[in-house]
Amino acid sequence: MSHQPAVATKMSGEMDKPLIGRHLDSDGSLAEAPSGAPKVGILGSGDFARSLATRLVGSGFNVVVGSRNPKRSAGLFPSAAQVTFQVDAVSSPEVIFVAVFREHYSSLCRLSEQLAGKILVDVSNPTEQEHLRHRESNAEYLASLFPTCTVVKAFNVISAWTLQAGPRDGNRQVPICGDQPEAKRAVSEMVHAMGFMPVDMGSLASSREVEAIPLRLLPGWKVPTLLALGLFVCFYAYNFIRDVLQPYVQERKNKFYKLPVSVVNTTLPCVAYVLLSLVYLPGVLAAALQLRRGTKYRRFPDWLDHWLQHRKQIGLLSFFCAALHALYSFCLPLRRSHRYDLVNLAVKQVLANKSHLWVEEEVWRMEIYLSVGVLALGTLSLLAVTSLPSIANSLNWREFSFVQSTLGFVALVLSTLHTLIYGWTRAFEEKHYKFFLPPTFTLTLLVPCVVILARGLFLLPCFSRRLAKIRRGWERDSAVKFTLPTAPALAEKTSHV
Ligand code: NAP
């Protein structure tokens, strides 16, 4: 199509000009673009069309909006944008944004003649039901209705609000796809000029995938969240039986007031601690499997593969629960029940004629477990911060694996110490076995201790050397002779699990 390169050239000439600031009138409104500015059409006068027009005008484009009722819509657009009937709006621009819903595309067919040979930018988003119902994407459907046009999918991931506010306040990436490289380039240059970042997603066949992007709701978080919720429910029920039900049934004491704060606060660290150990358990299992198979070239089972991929989310949920535990712990002394308990204790002491209550062992135990707990939370927060993409991108692979693997393991060891010192001798005292149920902390220690012991085991030279060899490509049944590099740093680097 002969007109397309012309559009692209014209636009690329304009891209060098500064953006929004240049086009503001003295009263702050968007001024008319220079007469030579590229002309862009928009079909539709809704929320998206309005934001798009504002940004396009601010980026130096000549905007003409096509509406079924221009009189009604004109007041909603910047004065620099021309609002007219659909048929007039599409006659001169080479690039036209279709800012109407899919179900109304067919009503635009009467413009087929005027639209012939032009670039149509499909900005639409299907709903979840529409996405499931239609086999072809909105963009492909638009292309089938207008076979003489070139359809490019773009801007659907950008909300009207982000368009209006500008790219600084939102997602900057704009996935683009289309079958015509020239048309894609023209739209990409417009995306650039508007302050966004185009991301080429290939041909129009990818448009279904591009349209699915805004439909995603935190992918990768479903299983870890369900896992955390499941653990929370189990531990909460267990703590409820021990701390509330048992005193009620056996001692006729009403401790139901503990449900909102105290029981939650004893449950959260259990969840955080077990989740943290579940971040490192799949690494241990993977290492054990590699040692058993004598190769790294056989695929892990799917469940282990998925588990390994979800470690970041599980770790972040562990940090979330640990942070909540810290906040809840701060709230404990604020509760009315705590004050009553303190006063009652003081009264009891006075009645018993005791003036100085100080149990040295208890004092030290608490000082130490609190301090270790704070250290564990601090280390965990380092892990959480370095898992943010902007921070992770600034670390090289060795730094990232040091923080995630070594510091993460330190956090697990600190949490174990926190738990052990908190529990102290309670695991061995019969009175703490309420309804014959062991104290909760003893249950939580199970998986973390297995992980710590296994990691310790893998540090033994017989295992660590073999693991290092396997991770450098050695295979037990292979005929190829293999010598591990002697540098201890390299052996250590490859022995992370
Ligand atoms: P909207 O406010 O409902 O606007 C839709 C516009 O379509 C109407 O204002 C109407 O303008 C026009 N239209 C043309 N033919 C029509 C017909 N036969 N019946 C009804 N309306 C017709 O919707 P919107 O939020 O701007 O969304 C427009 C498109 O942008 C949708 O495909 C949406 O998926 C996409 N999108 C929106 C956002 C967002 O944040 N809003 C974000 C990304 C993508 P006239 O009456 O002037 O003709």
Residues whose N, C-alpha, C, O or C-beta is under 5 A from the ligand:
A	BS01	NAP	G44 S45 G46 D47 F48 A49 G66 S67 R68 N69 S73 A99 V100 F101 R102 H104 S107 V123 S124 N125 F155 N156 I158 S159 A160 W161
